[in-house]
């Protein structure tokens, strides 16, 4: 864990709207050299997910001009741990396609059903009363 604290991993907000998390290899006067940048996006469940910034490239280092950055901040240790794990994992494989909102919602719905089934309290759907 001490090794992770020494890494300068930062969250960058770019002027084009991209948000990336990357290891800062070099900080120059007018640019940063970033290693293994990952994009940050949110999903339908309100959480965040990482994906490679350039998923079809084998390049590991990218130059980002400081004029293209709105803001940058260091990230928390638990996010840094997730970043490092994924960055090291994706170095040799093309990542799988991100799941659609429908797939995420179906997975979430199944988790809720499983949880309620374990508790023995499966909620009945709200069905309006039919009047004849």
N, C-alpha and C positions, 0 to 999 in steps of 0.2 A: 504494500500500500504506500510505503514511503517513496517508492520509485514513481508512482503515479503523481504524487504531490509535486515532484520536480519537473514534470512535463508542463510546458506552456501551451495548454489547449484552450482555445478561445472560441466564442460564438460571435460570428460576424453578420451584420445586417448590411446587405449591399444595396446600392442605389436602384438596381433593377428589380428589387423585391426579394431576391434570393436570400435565404438565411443558411449559413453554413457553419459547421463546427470543424475545426482543423487544428493540427499541431503546428505551431509556428516554428519553422526551422530557422528562418533568418528574418530579422526586422531591419530593413534599410530605411533611408531617409524618405523615399517616395513609394515604397512598396513592401509587401510581405511575401516571403516564400513560404507557402503552406504545404504541409505534407498530409496526404490522405484526407482531403476534405469530404465531408458528408453533408448532404442537405438535410434541413430540419423541416418537417411538415407535420400538420396536425391531421388527425383522422376523425371520423364521425363520432367516436366515443369520447372525444375531448382530450385525448392523450397525444403525445408526440411520437414521431418515428423518424429514424435515420434512413437515408439511402445515398449511394455514391453520387457525387456531384457530376462526374463524367463516367457513367457506368460502362461505357464501351471502350474506354481507354486504359492502357496499361501504365500510363504515366502516374507517378506518385507525387511529384512536386508541381506546384502551380504558383505562378506569380499573380498577385492581386495588387493593383495600384491603390494607394491610399485614397486617391480621389474617387474611387469607386465604392468606398466604404462609408456608410452613414455612422455606424457605431460598432464597437467591439468590446466584449467583456470576458473575463475569465469565467469558466463554468464550474459548477459544484462538483465535488469529488465523486458523488454517485453517478452523475451524468458522464463525467470523465471516464469512469470505469466502463460504462456501457459503450462509450465512443471507442475506447482502446480495444475492447473485445470485438466490436464489429469491424473496426478498421483493420485489425489483424486477420480477421476471418475472411474478409472480402478481397484480400490481396491476390488470391489465386483462383477465385471463382466469380463468374458473372452472377450478380444477385438475382434472386427470383423476382418476378414482377410483383409490384405492390398489390395488395388485395383491394378489391373494390369496396365501396361503402356498404353495398348489399351483403357482401361476404362477411365484413366485420360485424354488421348488425345481426346477421344470422348466428354468428359465433357467440355474440353477446347474449342473444335471446336464449341460445342453448345453455349457456352457463347459468343464466337465471333459472331456467327450468330445472336444471340439475341441482342447483342450490336449494330451491324450494322443495324438490322431491326428497332430498336428504333430510330436510327439516319436517317433512310430512305435511307441508302446508302448500299445496298447489293451488294457486288462485284461479278462480273461475273467470273466464272472460266476461266482460260486461256486455250482455246481450239485452237489447231493449225488449221490453214486454210487447208481445204482439196482441193487438186488440182487434177482435173480429166484429 
